[in-house]
Amino acid sequence: MKIIGINGSHRKGKNTAIMLHAVLDEAAALGAETELLELTDYNIKFCVSCNKCLGKPQCSITDDDNTLVGEKLLQADGIVLGSPVYWANVTALMKNFMDRTRWLHMCKNMLAGKVGAAVTIAGLRNGGQEAALRIMEHFLTVQGLYVVDSRNQSAPIMSGGVNGTLFADIKDGKTVWRRSVSEDELTMSDCRQLGRNMVNAINSLLK
């Protein structure tokens, strides 16, 4: 079993990576092979809308790292996307990654049958996390993946989505910020539960 994380943050190794690592580490503890891809490490050019992928499942742009990333997606059993919210949406890196997966979708849903999930974080409590989650989960669904959330069936009902925030409190009229998402206990717990849910879903599909 292989699960990969795709980090769409422009800040490598920061809060979104911490969340993705929590998901992947929990999956690894249950026996999964895991890998985190930082999109900042890859040269992925913009889609030029040449529409050649409408005729055959390959991209006309061959002088960047998109084929390598695509191969990793194809080899994985599970894919978890992560993006911070800069302006009520996924980042430009994440959107560009999505655009360049057209060749995996237009002729045939080549990622169909895999398990997908998503995590996001914003500075504010209501900073656009739900919109970013919807965008990533919709992308996964359209690509044919089975999308799982962070719901723990034996725990109290929660939203089911991993929505981190650096906002902690307001004291004496001043905003108190967390230094890192790792201080957000609910978010980190949700990330670990998401890892468990992904492994359970993949095991069910592989039976």
Short mmCIF file of the C-alpha atoms (twelve columns), coordinates in Angstrom:
data_MODEL
# 
_entry.id   MODEL 
# 
loop_
_atom_site.group_PDB 
_atom_site.id 
_atom_site.type_symbol 
_atom_site.label_atom_id 
_atom_site.label_alt_id 
_atom_site.label_comp_id 
_atom_site.label_asym_id 
_atom_site.label_seq_id 
_atom_site.Cartn_x 
_atom_site.Cartn_y 
_atom_site.Cartn_z 
_atom_site.pdbx_PDB_model_num 
ATOM 1   C CA . MET A 1   0.000   0.000  0.000   1 
ATOM 2   C CA . LYS A 2   1.390   3.401  -1.020  1 
ATOM 3   C CA . ILE A 3   -0.005  6.771  0.083   1 
ATOM 4   C CA . ILE A 4   1.459   10.035 -1.153  1 
ATOM 5   C CA . GLY A 5   0.899   13.577 0.046   1 
ATOM 6   C CA . ILE A 6   0.935   16.586 -2.282  1 
ATOM 7   C CA . ASN A 7   1.867   19.836 -0.577  1 
ATOM 8   C CA . GLY A 8   0.628   22.905 -2.433  1 
ATOM 9   C CA . SER A 9   2.148   25.382 0.015   1 
ATOM 10  C CA . HIS A 10  4.678   27.905 -1.255  1 
ATOM 11  C CA . ARG A 11  6.411   27.505 2.127   1 
ATOM 12  C CA . LYS A 12  8.134   24.145 2.121   1 
ATOM 13  C CA . GLY A 13  8.091   22.184 5.371   1 
ATOM 14  C CA . LYS A 14  5.762   24.570 7.195   1 
ATOM 15  C CA . ASN A 15  2.215   24.165 8.554   1 
ATOM 16  C CA . THR A 16  0.644   22.326 5.611   1 
ATOM 17  C CA . ALA A 17  3.597   19.941 5.534   1 
ATOM 18  C CA . ILE A 18  3.199   19.339 9.278   1 
ATOM 19  C CA . MET A 19  -0.430  18.354 8.714   1 
ATOM 20  C CA . LEU A 20  0.403   16.096 5.788   1 
ATOM 21  C CA . HIS A 21  3.197   14.440 7.754   1 
ATOM 22  C CA . ALA A 22  0.731   13.725 10.568  1 
ATOM 23  C CA . VAL A 23  -1.576  11.985 8.079   1 
ATOM 24  C CA . LEU A 24  1.243   10.041 6.451   1 
ATOM 25  C CA . ASP A 25  2.981   9.111  9.716   1 
ATOM 26  C CA . GLU A 26  -0.236  7.625  11.062  1 
ATOM 27  C CA . ALA A 27  -0.703  5.681  7.823   1 
ATOM 28  C CA . ALA A 28  2.912   4.496  7.997   1 
ATOM 29  C CA . ALA A 29  2.355   3.266  11.557  1 
ATOM 30  C CA . LEU A 30  -0.364  1.028  10.106  1 
ATOM 31  C CA . GLY A 31  1.965   -0.393 7.489   1 
ATOM 32  C CA . ALA A 32  1.600   1.962  4.534   1 
ATOM 33  C CA . GLU A 33  4.516   3.145  2.435   1 
ATOM 34  C CA . THR A 34  4.355   6.935  2.303   1 
ATOM 35  C CA . GLU A 35  5.938   9.846  0.477   1 
ATOM 36  C CA . LEU A 36  5.451   13.610 0.668   1 
ATOM 37  C CA . LEU A 37  5.840   15.638 -2.513  1 
ATOM 38  C CA . GLU A 38  6.550   19.335 -1.998  1 
ATOM 39  C CA . LEU A 39  5.362   21.045 -5.167  1 
ATOM 40  C CA . THR A 40  7.989   23.749 -4.626  1 
ATOM 41  C CA . ASP A 41  10.599  21.075 -5.428  1 
ATOM 42  C CA . TYR A 42  9.154   20.400 -8.877  1 
ATOM 43  C CA . ASN A 43  9.197   22.388 -12.102 1 
ATOM 44  C CA . ILE A 44  5.619   22.158 -13.347 1 
ATOM 45  C CA . LYS A 45  4.802   24.546 -16.156 1 
ATOM 46  C CA . PHE A 46  1.379   26.036 -16.776 1 
ATOM 47  C CA . CYS A 47  -1.198  24.209 -18.868 1 
ATOM 48  C CA . VAL A 48  -1.381  25.868 -22.305 1 
ATOM 49  C CA . SER A 49  -4.823  24.465 -23.193 1 
ATOM 50  C CA . CYS A 50  -3.537  22.790 -26.346 1 
ATOM 51  C CA . ASN A 51  -6.156  20.059 -25.768 1 
ATOM 52  C CA . LYS A 52  -3.916  17.297 -27.144 1 
ATOM 53  C CA . CYS A 53  -4.813  15.251 -24.052 1 
ATOM 54  C CA . LEU A 54  -8.350  15.053 -25.453 1 
ATOM 55  C CA . GLY A 55  -7.076  12.569 -28.028 1 
ATOM 56  C CA . LYS A 56  -4.624  10.493 -26.014 1 
ATOM 57  C CA . PRO A 57  -3.720  10.238 -22.317 1 
ATOM 58  C CA . GLN A 58  -0.491  12.202 -22.305 1 
ATOM 59  C CA . CYS A 59  0.551   15.814 -21.924 1 
ATOM 60  C CA . SER A 60  2.211   17.701 -24.777 1 
ATOM 61  C CA . ILE A 61  4.556   19.465 -22.326 1 
ATOM 62  C CA . THR A 62  7.475   17.115 -21.763 1 
ATOM 63  C CA . ASP A 63  10.312  19.373 -20.578 1 
ATOM 64  C CA . ASP A 64  9.264   19.681 -16.942 1 
ATOM 65  C CA . ASP A 65  8.596   17.418 -13.929 1 
ATOM 66  C CA . ASN A 66  4.904   16.825 -14.530 1 
ATOM 67  C CA . THR A 67  5.380   13.337 -15.979 1 
ATOM 68  C CA . LEU A 68  7.374   12.313 -12.897 1 
ATOM 69  C CA . VAL A 69  4.636   13.576 -10.576 1 
ATOM 70  C CA . GLY A 70  2.016   11.839 -12.695 1 
ATOM 71  C CA . GLU A 71  3.862   8.531  -12.427 1 
ATOM 72  C CA . LYS A 72  3.881   8.845  -8.651  1 
ATOM 73  C CA . LEU A 73  0.132   9.481  -8.672  1 
ATOM 74  C CA . LEU A 74  -0.458  6.395  -10.802 1 
ATOM 75  C CA . GLN A 75  1.655   4.211  -8.522  1 
ATOM 76  C CA . ALA A 76  -0.126  5.326  -5.357  1 
ATOM 77  C CA . ASP A 77  -3.133  3.671  -3.728  1 
ATOM 78  C CA . GLY A 78  -3.989  6.838  -1.818  1 
ATOM 79  C CA . ILE A 79  -3.471  10.555 -2.477  1 
ATOM 80  C CA . VAL A 80  -3.861  13.281 0.139   1 
ATOM 81  C CA . LEU A 81  -3.766  16.902 -0.995  1 
ATOM 82  C CA . GLY A 82  -2.756  19.786 1.227   1 
ATOM 83  C CA . SER A 83  -3.065  23.499 0.591   1 
ATOM 84  C CA . PRO A 84  -3.012  26.546 2.820   1 
ATOM 85  C CA . VAL A 85  -5.531  29.291 2.165   1 
ATOM 86  C CA . TYR A 86  -4.052  32.571 1.025   1 
ATOM 87  C CA . TRP A 87  -7.260  34.067 -0.389  1 
ATOM 88  C CA . ALA A 88  -10.343 31.862 0.147   1 
ATOM 89  C CA . ASN A 89  -9.032  29.245 -2.257  1 
ATOM 90  C CA . VAL A 90  -6.236  26.762 -2.893  1 
ATOM 91  C CA . THR A 91  -2.803  28.151 -3.719  1 
ATOM 92  C CA . ALA A 92  -1.567  28.829 -7.229  1 
ATOM 93  C CA . LEU A 93  0.800   25.843 -6.900  1 
ATOM 94  C CA . MET A 94  -2.056  23.486 -6.068  1 
ATOM 95  C CA . LYS A 95  -4.289  24.867 -8.833  1 
ATOM 96  C CA . ASN A 96  -1.493  24.513 -11.381 1 
ATOM 97  C CA . PHE A 97  -0.917  20.927 -10.249 1 
ATOM 98  C CA . MET A 98  -4.621  20.226 -10.767 1 
ATOM 99  C CA . ASP A 99  -4.622  21.819 -14.234 1 
ATOM 100 C CA . ARG A 100 -1.686  19.717 -15.356 1 
ATOM 101 C CA . THR A 101 -3.417  16.447 -14.436 1 
ATOM 102 C CA . ARG A 102 -5.847  16.847 -17.351 1 
ATOM 103 C CA . TRP A 103 -4.032  14.094 -19.243 1 
ATOM 104 C CA . LEU A 104 -4.925  11.686 -16.424 1 
ATOM 105 C CA . HIS A 105 -8.611  12.484 -16.847 1 
ATOM 106 C CA . MET A 106 -9.755  13.615 -20.271 1 
ATOM 107 C CA . CYS A 107 -9.616  10.297 -22.187 1 
ATOM 108 C CA . LYS A 108 -9.904  8.054  -19.164 1 
ATOM 109 C CA . ASN A 109 -9.991  8.503  -15.395 1 
ATOM 110 C CA . MET A 110 -6.573  6.962  -14.858 1 
ATOM 111 C CA . LEU A 111 -6.659  7.618  -11.092 1 
ATOM 112 C CA . ALA A 112 -10.090 6.059  -10.625 1 
ATOM 113 C CA . GLY A 113 -10.481 3.613  -7.767  1 
ATOM 114 C CA . LYS A 114 -7.815  5.152  -5.540  1 
ATOM 115 C CA . VAL A 115 -8.531  6.743  -2.152  1 
ATOM 116 C CA . GLY A 116 -8.261  10.517 -1.798  1 
ATOM 117 C CA . ALA A 117 -8.342  13.061 0.994   1 
ATOM 118 C CA . ALA A 118 -7.466  16.707 1.644   1 
ATOM 119 C CA . VAL A 119 -6.271  19.005 4.422   1 
ATOM 120 C CA . THR A 120 -6.089  22.781 4.615   1 
ATOM 121 C CA . ILE A 121 -5.129  25.594 6.974   1 
ATOM 122 C CA . ALA A 122 -5.681  29.334 7.197   1 
ATOM 123 C CA . GLY A 123 -4.685  32.000 9.648   1 
ATOM 124 C CA . LEU A 124 -8.250  32.832 10.643  1 
ATOM 125 C CA . ARG A 125 -10.896 30.531 12.114  1 
ATOM 126 C CA . ASN A 126 -13.184 31.123 9.116   1 
ATOM 127 C CA . GLY A 127 -10.512 31.948 6.591   1 
ATOM 128 C CA . GLY A 128 -11.737 30.014 3.585   1 
ATOM 129 C CA . GLN A 129 -10.798 26.499 4.704   1 
ATOM 130 C CA . GLU A 130 -14.146 24.972 3.765   1 
ATOM 131 C CA . ALA A 131 -13.976 26.450 0.246   1 
ATOM 132 C CA . ALA A 132 -10.442 25.135 -0.248  1 
ATOM 133 C CA . LEU A 133 -11.469 21.688 0.997   1 
ATOM 134 C CA . ARG A 134 -14.429 21.605 -1.385  1 
ATOM 135 C CA . ILE A 135 -12.173 22.479 -4.322  1 
ATOM 136 C CA . MET A 136 -9.627  19.759 -3.518  1 
ATOM 137 C CA . GLU A 137 -12.225 17.112 -2.699  1 
ATOM 138 C CA . HIS A 138 -14.186 17.953 -5.858  1 
ATOM 139 C CA . PHE A 139 -10.993 17.559 -7.893  1 
ATOM 140 C CA . LEU A 140 -10.380 14.140 -6.343  1 
ATOM 141 C CA . THR A 141 -13.968 13.054 -6.929  1 
ATOM 142 C CA . VAL A 142 -13.942 14.105 -10.586 1 
ATOM 143 C CA . GLN A 143 -10.662 12.212 -11.021 1 
ATOM 144 C CA . GLY A 144 -12.537 9.107  -9.845  1 
ATOM 145 C CA . LEU A 145 -11.094 8.724  -6.359  1 
ATOM 146 C CA . TYR A 146 -13.042 7.616  -3.311  1 
ATOM 147 C CA . VAL A 147 -12.801 10.601 -0.958  1 
ATOM 148 C CA . VAL A 148 -12.592 9.975  2.786   1 
ATOM 149 C CA . ASP A 149 -12.718 12.489 5.616   1 
ATOM 150 C CA . SER A 150 -11.465 12.626 9.188   1 
ATOM 151 C CA . ARG A 151 -14.651 11.463 10.878  1 
ATOM 152 C CA . ASN A 152 -14.115 9.111  13.800  1 
ATOM 153 C CA . GLN A 153 -17.246 6.981  13.844  1 
ATOM 154 C CA . SER A 154 -16.875 6.239  17.562  1 
ATOM 155 C CA . ALA A 155 -16.406 9.890  18.590  1 
ATOM 156 C CA . PRO A 156 -18.775 12.877 18.796  1 
ATOM 157 C CA . ILE A 157 -19.965 14.199 15.428  1 
ATOM 158 C CA . MET A 158 -17.532 16.657 13.866  1 
ATOM 159 C CA . SER A 159 -17.448 18.444 10.510  1 
ATOM 160 C CA . GLY A 160 -15.411 15.661 8.946   1 
ATOM 161 C CA . GLY A 161 -12.919 18.016 7.315   1 
ATOM 162 C CA . VAL A 162 -9.393  18.846 8.436   1 
ATOM 163 C CA . ASN A 163 -9.484  22.644 8.795   1 
ATOM 164 C CA . GLY A 164 -6.469  23.981 10.645  1 
ATOM 165 C CA . THR A 165 -6.131  27.524 11.926  1 
ATOM 166 C CA . LEU A 166 -3.416  29.607 13.544  1 
ATOM 167 C CA . PHE A 167 -6.026  31.728 15.332  1 
ATOM 168 C CA . ALA A 168 -6.084  30.734 18.999  1 
ATOM 169 C CA . ASP A 169 -8.049  33.301 21.000  1 
ATOM 170 C CA . ILE A 170 -8.736  36.960 21.728  1 
ATOM 171 C CA . LYS A 171 -7.465  38.266 25.044  1 
ATOM 172 C CA . ASP A 172 -7.775  41.856 26.201  1 
ATOM 173 C CA . GLY A 173 -8.841  42.847 22.709  1 
ATOM 174 C CA . LYS A 174 -5.769  41.361 21.068  1 
ATOM 175 C CA . THR A 175 -5.609  38.321 18.800  1 
ATOM 176 C CA . VAL A 176 -3.559  35.414 20.078  1 
ATOM 177 C CA . TRP A 177 -1.916  33.362 17.328  1 
ATOM 178 C CA . ARG A 178 -0.551  29.859 17.473  1 
ATOM 179 C CA . ARG A 179 3.099   29.647 16.489  1 
ATOM 180 C CA . SER A 180 2.456   26.439 14.557  1 
ATOM 181 C CA . VAL A 181 -0.444  24.216 13.565  1 
ATOM 182 C CA . SER A 182 1.150   21.573 15.773  1 
ATOM 183 C CA . GLU A 183 -0.320  23.544 18.697  1 
ATOM 184 C CA . ASP A 184 -3.837  23.005 17.302  1 
ATOM 185 C CA . GLU A 185 -4.672  19.721 19.045  1 
ATOM 186 C CA . LEU A 186 -7.982  19.161 17.254  1 
ATOM 187 C CA . THR A 187 -6.428  19.635 13.823  1 
ATOM 188 C CA . MET A 188 -3.529  17.293 14.579  1 
ATOM 189 C CA . SER A 189 -5.920  14.676 15.951  1 
ATOM 190 C CA . ASP A 190 -8.043  15.000 12.798  1 
ATOM 191 C CA . CYS A 191 -4.959  14.549 10.621  1 
ATOM 192 C CA . ARG A 192 -4.044  11.326 12.389  1 
ATOM 193 C CA . GLN A 193 -7.623  10.066 12.107  1 
ATOM 194 C CA . LEU A 194 -7.570  10.900 8.409   1 
ATOM 195 C CA . GLY A 195 -4.472  8.736  8.013   1 
ATOM 196 C CA . ARG A 196 -6.234  5.841  9.715   1 
ATOM 197 C CA . ASN A 197 -9.354  6.317  7.603   1 
ATOM 198 C CA . MET A 198 -7.311  6.289  4.408   1 
ATOM 199 C CA . VAL A 199 -5.584  3.034  5.333   1 
ATOM 200 C CA . ASN A 200 -8.897  1.420  6.305   1 
ATOM 201 C CA . ALA A 201 -10.520 2.507  3.042   1 
ATOM 202 C CA . ILE A 202 -7.618  1.237  0.930   1 
ATOM 203 C CA . ASN A 203 -7.613  -2.086 2.768   1 
ATOM 204 C CA . SER A 204 -11.337 -2.442 2.100   1 
ATOM 205 C CA . LEU A 205 -10.849 -1.766 -1.598  1 
ATOM 206 C CA . LEU A 206 -7.906  -4.144 -1.893  1 
ATOM 207 C CA . LYS A 207 -9.829  -7.081 -0.412  1 
# 
